[in-house]
Amino acid sequence: MIHLREIKYWAVEEAIENPPDPPSKYEGNECVAGFISVEEDDTPDLSHEAALELAQHANRFKLNCIVIYPFAHLSPSLAEPNKAINVLKSIEDELKKMGFNVNRAPFGWYKGFSITCPGHPMCELSRTITPPKGPFYIKDQNKLSIQDAINNKLLDSSLLINNPWDNESIGAQEKFGILSDGINNIGKFMIDTFMEFLIKENNEENLEIKHGNHKEIYGIDGLSSIIKSVLDYGRYLKDHGASIQGFIPGSDILLLPKISKKDDFDKEFNNIINGISNKLSEIKASSSEGFNINYDIDYDLNLILYKSRNNGFVLLGGYGNVRGNSLTFIGPIRNIISSLIDYGLILADNGITPSLPFWLSPYQVAIIPVKESHEEYAKNIFNELNSKGIRVYYDPPSKSLGTRIRVAGKSWVPMIVVVGDKEKESNTVNVRKRWKQGSQEVLTLDEFYNEIELLKSEGPLNKYLNPPVS
């Protein structure tokens, strides 16, 4: 911004194809000229702040003349022309509303110009105006800080919790391979299996793999980071879905070109572990209302959040539209797996044994011989199940029977098979089914294998996982 005694400019030739302004020339005296570059990340709401800066500089010298001069040479990362001209026009309109005599030099033209500057200490000032970092909460067209929104009971303060899990939940998740610093092979299996299930359920055979920018998945920063990744690819979504991979292992998001509603999420997750929908809530995130991140196009999303045992919120997905494209996103997938496990602990707190579907459980059957004399019989059962594609593990009698049964129980193994003298002699198995709390059944081997085949066939898919013990 420069205080000028005189300014002259004239259009010379087109700098871009089909410039939005006609060629023009201008001569003025005692003006403030704003040499302005609009950058690619600038948003239209910055025009008000830019107009205020120019007005303040003009008021210092009691001047009524302001020249807006597009000056692309100030930045290497320019906004596209349509966006830039809209911001410049908005600055012009704001200044005119303040009562200034405004001249805007033509956009998209090479121009000749001459200026005379009085040279006093306050003559030249520079300002870089950038979007506030945010995120914000928009209510009645007013942008509030997140803390103000919480103080006004527009948002739940639990959104600020950056670690939604208590220690017991963290320990349980580790048993399923979801680690604080990544995932192990079991965690990868669960995340890959759940993603394959979603892909199959939504008939997405031509899924594109994209690399997102979400580096956080919890708290306010996690919400903002995930929303930005969804918007970055949702704006281009057409006929096929995409898998967006984040920086955190397992933080994949499935993006689908369809509209959903909260009932769809309730039904989907209740089918995995019944009752979890009681812990799901919904908040609005958009460019004009509700939770808001600075973004260069309009968007309108509803976010599905899980309320954890530790009273933190975890984003599980959402739906809405961005730039007119309908979309649904599910994930990050590790958030979903962690939430299923956490809700299982809530059930356990209320005396209900938690369980996962047979198809999703990392290990579906545990084979436990009572003594060494039962090992050959137990291993034959193990080998038969393994040949059927069942995820089975064998736990030899190196520890007490009670300890081995408890280990399988803490790992939520759906079926625990114990074999001793009676079972070996009668070609039967003693079966504990996790989904039938407190039950024990004695089945013949044929009955057992038939039930296993039925459970396998009822699942949407059945992947293989190397057993930890063989």
Disulfide bonds with the S-S distance in Angstrom:
Cys31-Cys65 2.17
